[in-house]
Amino acid sequence: MDHTTHESHGHAGHTAPHGAHAGASWGTAVKATLHCLTGCAIGEILGMVIGTALLWGNVPTMVLAISLAFLFGYSFTLFAVVRAGLGLKSAIKVALAADTVSIAVMEFVDNAIIALTPGAMDAHLSDGLFWGALLGGFGVAFLVTTPINKWMIGRGKGHAVVHAYH
């Protein structure tokens, strides 16, 4: 797609000029949320597996998992905009603007589900409860975060800031 006239391009579900983002589609919000969820899930699962395997307590394991979720979540956007030609300092600013709210909401919801599921915090890697709470939390987090991303994209915030770089 030719992006020389990016102001009026036609991404599926994203046809308004960048100054008028109102009406972002559900499809656009779903794609943005799935992008965020992928990075969050990789980081969080890795953190939970590491912390659980090392027999760490709940708090250090969750801190590691959440930290890695943010790291991987941001890195997906960061690599994409750097690959598109943006300098590292500017790319970091774009990644922070694009993903912070989405990752924060997703992590809050997912970790609340895990914390509120009886026995999940003490489950082991071999327990279905461990994986059920973790994956169920991602599902609920996706459902909560998608409308937030739709609202933000419709106002030119969140993932909408990435559109200028791809």
C-alpha positions as CSV (number, residue, x, y, z in Angstrom):
1,M,0.0,0.0,0.0
2,D,1.3,3.5,-0.9
3,H,1.7,5.4,2.3
4,T,2.7,8.7,0.7
5,T,-0.8,9.9,1.2
6,H,-1.2,8.4,4.7
7,E,-3.7,11.0,5.8
8,S,-6.5,9.4,3.9
9,H,-5.4,5.8,3.6
10,G,-7.8,3.0,4.0
11,H,-6.8,0.4,6.6
12,A,-9.7,-2.0,7.0
13,G,-12.0,-0.3,9.6
14,H,-9.8,2.7,9.8
15,T,-10.8,5.0,6.9
16,A,-11.0,8.4,8.7
17,P,-8.2,10.9,8.3
18,H,-5.8,10.9,11.2
19,G,-7.3,14.1,12.6
20,A,-10.7,12.4,12.8
21,H,-10.4,8.9,14.2
22,A,-13.9,8.7,15.6
23,G,-15.6,5.4,14.7
24,A,-12.7,3.0,14.9
25,S,-14.0,-0.4,14.0
26,W,-14.2,-3.4,16.2
27,G,-11.9,-5.2,13.8
28,T,-9.2,-2.6,14.3
29,A,-9.6,-2.8,18.1
30,V,-9.5,-6.6,18.0
31,K,-6.3,-6.6,16.0
32,A,-4.6,-4.0,18.3
33,T,-5.7,-6.0,21.4
34,L,-4.5,-9.3,19.9
35,H,-1.1,-7.6,19.2
36,C,-0.9,-6.5,22.8
37,L,-2.2,-9.8,24.1
38,T,0.5,-11.7,22.2
39,G,3.4,-9.8,23.8
40,C,1.7,-9.8,27.3
41,A,1.0,-13.5,27.1
42,I,4.6,-14.4,26.1
43,G,6.0,-12.3,28.9
44,E,3.6,-13.3,31.6
45,I,3.7,-17.0,30.8
46,L,7.5,-16.9,30.8
47,G,7.5,-15.0,34.1
48,M,5.0,-17.3,35.7
49,V,6.9,-20.4,34.5
50,I,10.3,-19.1,35.7
51,G,9.0,-17.9,39.1
52,T,7.0,-21.1,39.7
53,A,9.9,-23.4,38.5
54,L,12.3,-21.6,40.8
55,L,9.8,-21.9,43.7
56,W,9.6,-18.2,44.2
57,G,6.8,-16.8,46.2
58,N,3.6,-15.3,44.7
59,V,4.7,-11.6,44.8
60,P,8.1,-12.0,43.2
61,T,6.7,-14.3,40.5
62,M,3.9,-11.8,39.7
63,V,6.3,-8.9,39.6
64,L,8.5,-10.9,37.2
65,A,5.6,-11.9,35.1
66,I,4.1,-8.4,34.9
67,S,7.5,-6.9,34.1
68,L,8.1,-9.4,31.3
69,A,4.6,-8.8,30.0
70,F,5.3,-5.1,29.6
71,L,8.8,-5.8,28.2
72,F,7.5,-8.1,25.5
73,G,4.3,-6.0,24.9
74,Y,6.4,-2.9,24.2
75,S,9.0,-4.8,22.2
76,F,6.6,-6.0,19.6
77,T,5.6,-2.4,18.8
78,L,9.2,-1.1,19.2
79,F,10.6,-3.6,16.7
80,A,7.9,-2.8,14.2
81,V,8.3,0.9,14.2
82,V,12.2,0.7,14.2
83,R,11.9,-1.7,11.2
84,A,9.7,1.0,9.5
85,G,12.6,3.5,9.9
86,L,11.9,5.3,13.1
87,G,14.9,6.1,15.4
88,L,15.2,4.2,18.7
89,K,14.3,7.2,20.9
90,S,11.2,8.1,18.9
91,A,10.3,4.4,18.6
92,I,10.3,4.1,22.4
93,K,8.0,7.1,22.7
94,V,5.6,5.5,20.1
95,A,5.6,2.1,21.9
96,L,4.9,3.8,25.3
97,A,2.1,5.9,23.8
98,A,0.6,3.0,21.8
99,D,0.7,0.2,24.4
100,T,0.9,1.5,28.0
101,V,-2.9,1.7,28.7
102,S,-3.6,-1.6,26.9
103,I,-0.9,-3.5,28.6
104,A,-1.8,-2.1,32.0
105,V,-5.5,-2.9,31.7
106,M,-4.7,-6.4,30.4
107,E,-2.2,-7.1,33.2
108,F,-4.5,-5.8,35.9
109,V,-7.5,-7.9,34.7
110,D,-5.4,-11.0,34.1
111,N,-3.6,-10.9,37.4
112,A,-6.8,-10.1,39.3
113,I,-8.4,-13.2,37.8
114,I,-5.4,-15.3,38.8
115,A,-5.3,-13.8,42.3
116,L,-9.1,-14.3,42.8
117,T,-9.2,-17.9,41.5
118,P,-9.1,-20.1,44.6
119,G,-5.9,-22.1,44.7
120,A,-4.4,-20.6,41.4
121,M,-1.6,-18.7,43.2
122,D,-0.4,-22.0,44.8
123,A,-0.9,-24.2,41.8
124,H,2.1,-25.8,40.1
125,L,3.1,-25.8,36.4
126,S,1.7,-29.4,36.1
127,D,-1.7,-28.3,37.5
128,G,-4.6,-27.6,35.2
129,L,-5.7,-24.9,37.6
130,F,-2.4,-23.0,37.0
131,W,-3.0,-23.0,33.2
132,G,-6.8,-22.6,33.4
133,A,-6.5,-19.5,35.6
134,L,-3.7,-18.0,33.5
135,L,-5.4,-18.6,30.1
136,G,-8.9,-17.8,31.4
137,G,-7.5,-14.5,32.8
138,F,-6.1,-13.7,29.3
139,G,-9.5,-14.3,27.8
140,V,-11.3,-12.0,30.2
141,A,-8.5,-9.4,29.8
142,F,-9.0,-9.5,26.1
143,L,-12.7,-8.9,26.4
144,V,-12.2,-6.0,28.8
145,T,-9.3,-4.4,26.9
146,T,-10.8,-4.5,23.4
147,P,-13.5,-1.9,24.0
148,I,-10.9,0.3,25.7
149,N,-8.6,0.0,22.7
150,K,-11.6,0.8,20.4
151,W,-12.4,3.9,22.3
152,M,-8.7,5.0,22.4
153,I,-8.1,4.3,18.7
154,G,-11.3,6.2,17.8
155,R,-9.7,9.3,19.5
156,G,-6.3,9.0,17.9
157,K,-4.7,7.5,21.0
158,G,-3.2,4.1,21.9
159,H,-2.5,1.9,18.9
160,A,-3.6,4.6,16.6
161,V,-0.2,6.4,17.0
162,V,1.4,3.3,15.4
163,H,-0.5,3.7,12.1
164,A,1.7,6.6,11.0
165,Y,4.7,4.2,10.9
166,H,3.5,1.3,8.9
